[in-house]
Amino acid sequence: MRLRHGPARRRRRAAKHAHREAIRYGVTRREAAEREPTSARLDANRARQQRGERCATRPPAPRITSRAD
């Protein structure tokens, strides 16, 4: 069996992550996917880190205490 490490796997992983983030933050999957870092954004972040700048951190997710609401 061949391991899939290509673009299809990355897309699938990104979709799963977007879904989890959508549940966690109460946003649509598309919004969550749009916030996913693209390669250009990752390159920019890497360059910024090398210059010693802090990268913007996301606010912590609200803790879900009950599913009743």
C-alpha positions as CSV (number, residue, x, y, z in Angstrom):
1,M,0.0,0.0,0.0
2,R,1.4,3.4,-1.0
3,L,1.4,6.2,1.6
4,R,-0.4,9.3,0.4
5,H,1.7,12.4,1.1
6,G,0.5,14.4,-1.8
7,P,-1.9,17.3,-2.4
8,A,-5.0,15.1,-2.0
9,R,-3.9,14.1,1.5
10,R,-3.1,17.8,2.4
11,R,-6.5,18.8,1.1
12,R,-8.2,16.1,3.2
13,R,-6.3,17.1,6.3
14,A,-7.1,20.8,5.7
15,A,-10.8,19.9,5.3
16,K,-10.8,17.9,8.5
17,H,-9.1,20.7,10.4
18,A,-11.5,23.3,9.0
19,H,-14.4,21.1,10.1
20,R,-13.0,20.8,13.7
21,E,-12.3,24.6,13.8
22,A,-15.8,25.3,12.5
23,I,-17.3,23.2,15.4
24,R,-14.9,24.8,17.9
25,Y,-15.4,28.4,17.0
26,G,-19.0,28.3,15.6
27,V,-18.1,29.4,12.1
28,T,-18.9,27.9,8.8
29,R,-16.4,25.4,7.2
30,R,-15.6,27.8,4.4
31,E,-14.7,30.6,6.9
32,A,-12.6,28.1,8.8
33,A,-10.9,27.0,5.6
34,E,-10.2,30.6,4.6
35,R,-8.4,31.1,7.9
36,E,-6.2,28.1,7.2
37,P,-2.6,29.2,6.5
38,T,-1.6,29.1,2.8
39,S,1.9,28.4,1.8
40,A,2.5,32.1,1.0
41,R,1.2,33.0,4.5
42,L,3.5,30.4,6.1
43,D,6.5,31.7,4.1
44,A,5.6,35.3,5.3
45,N,5.3,34.0,8.9
46,R,8.6,32.2,8.7
47,A,10.3,35.4,7.3
48,R,8.7,37.4,10.1
49,Q,9.9,35.0,12.8
50,Q,13.5,35.2,11.4
51,R,13.4,38.9,11.7
52,G,12.4,38.4,15.4
53,E,8.8,39.6,15.2
54,R,6.1,37.8,17.1
55,C,3.4,36.1,15.0
56,A,-0.2,37.1,15.8
57,T,-1.8,34.4,18.0
58,R,-5.4,33.4,17.8
59,P,-7.5,34.1,20.9
60,P,-8.2,30.9,22.9
61,A,-11.3,29.0,22.0
62,P,-14.3,29.3,24.3
63,R,-14.5,26.2,26.5
64,I,-17.7,24.3,25.7
65,T,-19.2,23.3,29.1
66,S,-22.4,21.8,27.8
67,R,-24.1,20.9,24.5
68,A,-27.5,22.0,25.8
69,D,-27.4,25.6,24.3
